[in-house]
Amino acid sequence: MIRGLRFVVPFALLLAFLAATVSCRRTPAGAADAAVTPTLRLYVVSTAAGALEPCGCTKDQLGGVNHAAAFVRAEGKNAPHALVLGAGPMLFLNPKSEATHATQDLWKAEALASSLGDLGLAAWAPGENDWAAGPAELERLSRMARADLLGANLKGATAGAKATRLIEINGYRVGIAGVSDPEGPLGVPAGVTVGDLRGALASALSDLKKKNAQVLVALVAAERGRALRLAEQ
């Protein structure tokens, strides 16, 4: 589990990126430093888990949410068309807050949700820890982040999670599907029913294709090996 905000290239879960979307350009001789503006850039936040800043438990941590926001803002001139997405637990460190620091945990979650909203988070697939304060709080916090919860395979107390989101950006229709396996050491969050990830993801992506999505992105909040198998399948 990597604490803090970490930006990763989502190639493993970027299921279809049409050739028309990004053109390969050969840099002319003598123009190695020429800037190329990407058609679309994705920033993916993975397993923030309530961390506003690095915990210091591992080497080479690059900074907290303030550094992430500064990076995205600074890159705006190089990549003006960008989406911020997420997968894995965002708001809480543990699946259940202890009574002695539940208020502190909630304050941190509120600060992080507000910060992610300022960062421009569009959607995320929630992880187990996101239900730490219950589904009502998760729904409130997702509104504070101004982001959609995506969980195509979830039913019951899903905090308003839906299967997909379609976003038009720079002339392209970006279809985002999310699935989640929130089962952990404490079991599944109370009231949540977890369905088959592969079937739900296939159905969600099929629906997005019917809506003429040109870029398809899958956000999978699950154990790494399982997520990689889904991408391969």
Residue, then its C-alpha position, 0 to 999 in steps of 0.5 A: m500500500i503506497r501512502g500519499l498521492r502517486f501519479v501513475v501511467p494507467f496503460a494497464l487499465l487503459l483498455a482502448f485508446l483509438a489511434a485517432t486520439v493520439s498521433c505519433r509524431r517523429t521529432p525532426a532533426g535539430a528539434a529535440d526540445a520542441a514541445v508536443t501538446p498531448t491530445l489528452r493527458l490522464y492523471v491517476v491518483s492511486t490509494a491516497a488512503g487519507a494521506l494529506e502528506p507523506c508519512g515518511c515511512t518509505k524513501d523518495q516520497l514526492g510530496g502530498v496533495n499540495h505538491a500534486a496540485a502544484f504539479v497539475r497546475a504547472e503542467g496546465k500549459n503543457a497539457p491543457h486537456a487533462l482528466v484526474l481520475g482515481a482508484g483504490p481507497m481515497l479518504f481513510l487510512n483504515p476500513k474502520s475508524e477507532a472511536t479515539h480518533a474518528t473525528q480527526d480521521l473525518w477532518k482529514a477525509e474532508a480536507l482531502a476530499s476538498s483538495l481533490g475537488d480543487l485538483g479536478l478529480a472527475a471520478w474514482a472507484p472506491g476501495e474498502n476504507d472509503w466506507a470507514a465512516g459509513p455510506a452516508e459520509l462517503e456520499r457526502l465526501s464524494r460530493m465535496a470532492r465534486a467527483d463521481l463514485l464508480g462501482a458497476n459491480l456494487k449494489g446496496a449501500t453504495a453511497g450513490a456509486k454508478a457504473t460509468r461516466l462519459i466526459e467530452i474533452n477536447g473534441y473526444r468522448v471519454g468513457i470511464a467505467g469503475v469496479s471495486d472489490p471493497e472486501g478486506p480483513l473486516g469483510v465487505p462494508a455493511g450493506v454493500t453487495v459485491g458482484d462479479l467484477r469482470g462481468a460488470l466491467a464488460s457490461a459497463l464498457s459495452d454501454l460506453k461503446k454504444k454511447n460512442a465513447q472514443v477513449l475507454v478507461a477502466l478504474v479498478a479498485a482491487e488487489r493488484g494481481r486481480a486488476l492486472r488479470l482483468a486488464e488482460q481479459 
